[in-house]
């Protein structure tokens, strides 16, 4: 009985460590995508500013 309990506890700790690994991986991917979106937003705003500047000089 004690052997079975210790085996189940070992399986549980293995599953929780795998869950933590998965959670940290998902968190990393989310942060990476968020950073990429912010960078693309910055590029878009810069290009919009350049376009407005060129338009203002032409008019």
N, CA, C and O atoms as CSV, one atom per row, in Angstrom:
chain,resi,resn,atom,element,x,y,z
A,1,UNK,N,N,0.829,-1.208,0.000
A,1,UNK,CA,C,0.000,0.000,0.000
A,1,UNK,C,C,0.872,1.271,0.000
A,1,UNK,O,O,0.648,2.198,-0.779
A,2,UNK,N,N,1.870,1.282,0.898
A,2,UNK,CA,C,2.754,2.452,0.961
A,2,UNK,C,C,3.532,2.612,-0.339
A,2,UNK,O,O,3.798,3.725,-0.791
A,3,UNK,N,N,3.889,1.478,-0.926
A,3,UNK,CA,C,4.624,1.512,-2.201
A,3,UNK,C,C,3.765,2.151,-3.292
A,3,UNK,O,O,4.250,2.942,-4.101
A,4,UNK,N,N,2.489,1.794,-3.295
A,4,UNK,CA,C,1.569,2.343,-4.297
A,4,UNK,C,C,1.381,3.847,-4.097
A,4,UNK,O,O,1.354,4.611,-5.062
A,5,UNK,N,N,1.250,4.265,-2.833
A,5,UNK,CA,C,1.091,5.690,-2.529
A,5,UNK,C,C,2.323,6.468,-2.982
A,5,UNK,O,O,2.202,7.536,-3.581
A,6,UNK,N,N,3.517,5.928,-2.693
A,6,UNK,CA,C,4.731,6.644,-3.096
A,6,UNK,C,C,4.849,6.693,-4.612
A,6,UNK,O,O,5.321,7.689,-5.162
A,7,UNK,N,N,4.422,5.620,-5.305
A,7,UNK,CA,C,4.469,5.624,-6.766
A,7,UNK,C,C,3.509,6.678,-7.326
A,7,UNK,O,O,3.848,7.403,-8.262
A,8,UNK,N,N,2.312,6.753,-6.746
A,8,UNK,CA,C,1.338,7.759,-7.200
A,8,UNK,C,C,1.839,9.172,-6.930
A,8,UNK,O,O,1.638,10.068,-7.749
A,9,UNK,N,N,2.487,9.377,-5.790
A,9,UNK,CA,C,3.040,10.701,-5.497
A,9,UNK,C,C,4.123,11.063,-6.504
A,9,UNK,O,O,4.216,12.212,-6.934
A,10,UNK,N,N,4.943,10.082,-6.879
A,10,UNK,CA,C,5.984,10.319,-7.881
A,10,UNK,C,C,5.389,10.686,-9.223
A,10,UNK,O,O,5.881,11.591,-9.897
A,11,UNK,N,N,4.320,9.981,-9.622
A,11,UNK,CA,C,3.657,10.306,-10.896
A,11,UNK,C,C,3.063,11.700,-10.853
A,11,UNK,O,O,3.123,12.446,-11.831
A,12,UNK,N,N,2.480,12.049,-9.693
A,12,UNK,CA,C,1.865,13.369,-9.569
A,12,UNK,C,C,2.913,14.471,-9.684
A,12,UNK,O,O,2.688,15.477,-10.358
A,13,UNK,N,N,4.064,14.284,-9.025
A,13,UNK,CA,C,5.100,15.320,-9.099
A,13,UNK,C,C,5.649,15.425,-10.522
A,13,UNK,O,O,5.981,16.522,-10.972
A,14,UNK,N,N,5.751,14.294,-11.239
A,14,UNK,CA,C,6.199,14.333,-12.626
A,14,UNK,C,C,5.218,15.071,-13.511
A,14,UNK,O,O,5.614,15.838,-14.389
A,15,UNK,N,N,3.913,14.833,-13.274
A,15,UNK,CA,C,2.895,15.514,-14.081
A,15,UNK,C,C,2.896,17.003,-13.786
A,15,UNK,O,O,2.748,17.817,-14.697
A,16,UNK,N,N,3.065,17.368,-12.513
A,16,UNK,CA,C,3.029,18.800,-12.193
A,16,UNK,C,C,4.257,19.511,-12.764
A,16,UNK,O,O,4.162,20.669,-13.169
A,17,UNK,N,N,5.412,18.832,-12.803
A,17,UNK,CA,C,6.587,19.487,-13.392
A,17,UNK,C,C,6.406,19.636,-14.899
A,17,UNK,O,O,6.828,20.638,-15.477
A,18,UNK,N,N,5.777,18.642,-15.543
A,18,UNK,CA,C,5.504,18.776,-16.978
A,18,UNK,C,C,4.512,19.902,-17.227
A,18,UNK,O,O,4.630,20.638,-18.207
A,19,UNK,N,N,3.539,20.032,-16.341
A,19,UNK,CA,C,2.553,21.113,-16.470
A,19,UNK,C,C,3.227,22.475,-16.310
A,19,UNK,O,O,2.909,23.421,-17.030
A,20,UNK,N,N,4.161,22.567,-15.359
A,20,UNK,CA,C,4.907,23.823,-15.173
A,20,UNK,C,C,5.735,24.145,-16.406
A,20,UNK,O,O,5.804,25.300,-16.826
A,21,UNK,N,N,6.374,23.110,-16.997
A,21,UNK,CA,C,7.145,23.329,-18.223
A,21,UNK,C,C,6.257,23.849,-19.336
A,21,UNK,O,O,6.618,24.787,-20.046
A,22,UNK,N,N,5.079,23.225,-19.487
A,22,UNK,CA,C,4.141,23.642,-20.537
A,22,UNK,C,C,3.668,25.073,-20.292
A,22,UNK,O,O,3.564,25.870,-21.224
A,23,UNK,N,N,3.385,25.387,-19.029
A,23,UNK,CA,C,2.910,26.728,-18.688
A,23,UNK,C,C,3.976,27.777,-18.990
A,23,UNK,O,O,3.665,28.836,-19.535
A,24,UNK,N,N,5.228,27.492,-18.642
A,24,UNK,CA,C,6.291,28.469,-18.909
A,24,UNK,C,C,6.527,28.610,-20.412
A,24,UNK,O,O,6.835,29.700,-20.893
A,25,UNK,N,N,6.383,27.505,-21.155
A,25,UNK,CA,C,6.542,27.564,-22.610
A,25,UNK,C,C,5.436,28.413,-23.231
A,25,UNK,O,O,5.701,29.228,-24.115
A,26,UNK,N,N,4.201,28.227,-22.775
A,26,UNK,CA,C,3.080,29.015,-23.296
A,26,UNK,C,C,3.262,30.488,-22.934
A,26,UNK,O,O,2.975,31.372,-23.741
A,27,UNK,N,N,3.741,30.745,-21.713
A,27,UNK,CA,C,3.960,32.116,-21.279
A,27,UNK,C,C,5.023,32.776,-22.146
A,27,UNK,O,O,4.884,33.937,-22.531
A,28,UNK,N,N,6.093,32.029,-22.455
A,28,UNK,CA,C,7.164,32.558,-23.310
A,28,UNK,C,C,6.620,32.872,-24.701
A,28,UNK,O,O,6.916,33.927,-25.261
A,29,UNK,N,N,5.820,31.953,-25.263
A,29,UNK,CA,C,5.266,32.178,-26.606
A,29,UNK,C,C,4.338,33.384,-26.613
A,29,UNK,O,O,4.358,34.179,-27.552
A,30,UNK,N,N,3.516,33.524,-25.561
A,30,UNK,CA,C,2.599,34.659,-25.485
A,30,UNK,C,C,3.382,35.971,-25.436
A,30,UNK,O,O,3.043,36.930,-26.129
A,31,UNK,N,N,4.438,36.004,-24.605
A,31,UNK,CA,C,5.252,37.219,-24.510
A,31,UNK,C,C,5.953,37.523,-25.828
A,31,UNK,O,O,6.076,38.683,-26.220
A,32,UNK,N,N,6.410,36.474,-26.512
A,32,UNK,CA,C,7.076,36.658,-27.802
A,32,UNK,C,C,6.109,37.254,-28.819
A,32,UNK,O,O,6.458,38.190,-29.538
A,33,UNK,N,N,4.878,36.705,-28.881
A,33,UNK,CA,C,3.891,37.217,-29.830
A,33,UNK,C,C,3.473,38.638,-29.476
A,33,UNK,O,O,3.268,39.469,-30.361
A,34,UNK,N,N,3.347,38.914,-28.189
A,34,UNK,CA,C,2.984,40.261,-27.764
A,34,UNK,C,C,4.078,41.254,-28.153
A,34,UNK,O,O,3.778,42.346,-28.636
A,35,UNK,N,N,5.340,40.883,-27.947
A,35,UNK,CA,C,6.449,41.742,-28.334
A,35,UNK,C,C,6.488,41.977,-29.831
A,35,UNK,O,O,6.766,43.084,-30.290
A,36,UNK,N,N,6.207,40.922,-30.591
A,36,UNK,CA,C,6.195,41.048,-32.049
A,36,UNK,C,C,5.081,41.998,-32.500
A,36,UNK,O,O,5.283,42.812,-33.401
A,37,UNK,N,N,3.914,41.892,-31.874
A,37,UNK,CA,C,2.808,42.775,-32.236
A,37,UNK,C,C,3.136,44.223,-31.901
A,37,UNK,O,O,2.822,45.123,-32.681
A,38,UNK,N,N,3.758,44.459,-30.763
A,38,UNK,CA,C,4.128,45.827,-30.376
A,38,UNK,C,C,5.166,46.385,-31.353
A,38,UNK,O,O,5.100,47.554,-31.736
A,39,UNK,N,N,6.128,45.539,-31.754
A,39,UNK,CA,C,7.146,45.991,-32.714
A,39,UNK,C,C,6.498,46.334,-34.053
A,39,UNK,O,O,6.845,47.345,-34.664
A,40,UNK,N,N,5.564,45.506,-34.515
A,40,UNK,CA,C,4.902,45.775,-35.795
A,40,UNK,C,C,4.034,47.033,-35.707
A,40,UNK,O,O,3.921,47.783,-36.676
A,41,UNK,N,N,3.425,47.258,-34.546
A,41,UNK,CA,C,2.645,48.482,-34.355
A,41,UNK,C,C,3.561,49.703,-34.435
A,41,UNK,O,O,3.197,50.717,-35.031
A,42,UNK,N,N,4.748,49.605,-33.835
A,42,UNK,CA,C,5.716,50.701,-33.913
A,42,UNK,C,C,6.149,50.975,-35.346
A,42,UNK,O,O,6.257,52.133,-35.749
A,43,UNK,N,N,6.400,49.914,-36.123
A,43,UNK,CA,C,6.768,50.083,-37.533
A,43,UNK,C,C,5.630,50.742,-38.300
A,43,UNK,O,O,5.860,51.634,-39.116
A,44,UNK,N,N,4.405,50.305,-38.039
A,44,UNK,CA,C,3.244,50.881,-38.725
A,44,UNK,C,C,3.070,52.364,-38.416
A,44,UNK,O,O,2.793,53.161,-39.312
A,45,UNK,N,N,3.232,52.729,-37.158
A,45,UNK,CA,C,3.099,54.141,-36.775
A,45,UNK,C,C,4.209,54.972,-37.413
A,45,UNK,O,O,3.973,56.098,-37.853
A,46,UNK,N,N,5.419,54.415,-37.461
A,46,UNK,CA,C,6.538,55.131,-38.099
A,46,UNK,C,C,6.268,55.361,-39.584
A,46,UNK,O,O,6.463,56.465,-40.093
A,47,UNK,N,N,5.813,54.304,-40.281
A,47,UNK,CA,C,5.510,54.443,-41.710
A,47,UNK,C,C,4.364,55.426,-41.938
A,47,UNK,O,O,4.373,56.172,-42.917
A,48,UNK,N,N,3.386,55.431,-41.045
A,48,UNK,CA,C,2.277,56.384,-41.159
A,48,UNK,C,C,2.798,57.821,-40.993
A,48,UNK,O,O,2.396,58.724,-41.727
A,49,UNK,N,N,3.687,58.014,-40.030
A,49,UNK,CA,C,4.275,59.347,-39.826
A,49,UNK,C,C,5.081,59.797,-41.027
A,49,UNK,O,O,5.014,60.962,-41.419
A,50,UNK,N,N,5.849,58.880,-41.622
A,50,UNK,CA,C,6.629,59.229,-42.823
A,50,UNK,C,C,5.685,59.580,-43.971
A,50,UNK,O,O,5.924,60.544,-44.699
A,51,UNK,N,N,4.633,58.816,-44.132
A,51,UNK,CA,C,3.660,59.087,-45.199
A,51,UNK,C,C,2.983,60.426,-45.030
A,51,UNK,O,O,2.800,61.158,-46.002
A,52,UNK,N,N,2.607,60.755,-43.806
A,52,UNK,CA,C,1.957,62.046,-43.541
A,52,UNK,C,C,2.935,63.193,-43.811
A,52,UNK,O,O,2.556,64.229,-44.358
A,53,UNK,N,N,4.193,62.995,-43.423
A,53,UNK,CA,C,5.211,64.027,-43.663
A,53,UNK,C,C,5.402,64.268,-45.156
A,53,UNK,O,O,5.460,65.415,-45.599
A,54,UNK,N,N,5.499,63.194,-45.929
A,54,UNK,CA,C,5.667,63.321,-47.389
A,54,UNK,C,C,4.446,64.007,-48.000
A,54,UNK,O,O,4.581,64.883,-48.853
A,55,UNK,N,N,3.256,63.602,-47.559
A,55,UNK,CA,C,2.021,64.215,-48.070
A,55,UNK,C,C,1.976,65.705,-47.742
A,55,UNK,O,O,1.584,66.513,-48.583
A,56,UNK,N,N,2.375,66.072,-46.524
A,56,UNK,CA,C,2.335,67.475,-46.121
A,56,UNK,C,C,3.321,68.313,-46.949
A,56,UNK,O,O,3.040,69.468,-47.269
A,57,UNK,N,N,4.451,67.740,-47.287
A,57,UNK,CA,C,5.436,68.475,-48.101
A,57,UNK,C,C,4.956,68.644,-49.535
A,57,UNK,O,O,5.254,69.651,-50.176
A,58,UNK,N,N,4.212,67.662,-50.043
A,58,UNK,CA,C,3.719,67.743,-51.416
A,58,UNK,C,C,2.600,68.771,-51.561
A,58,UNK,O,O,2.462,69.402,-52.608
A,59,UNK,N,N,1.814,68.933,-50.520
A,59,UNK,CA,C,0.661,69.851,-50.624
A,59,UNK,C,C,1.029,71.300,-50.381
A,59,UNK,O,O,0.164,72.174,-50.436
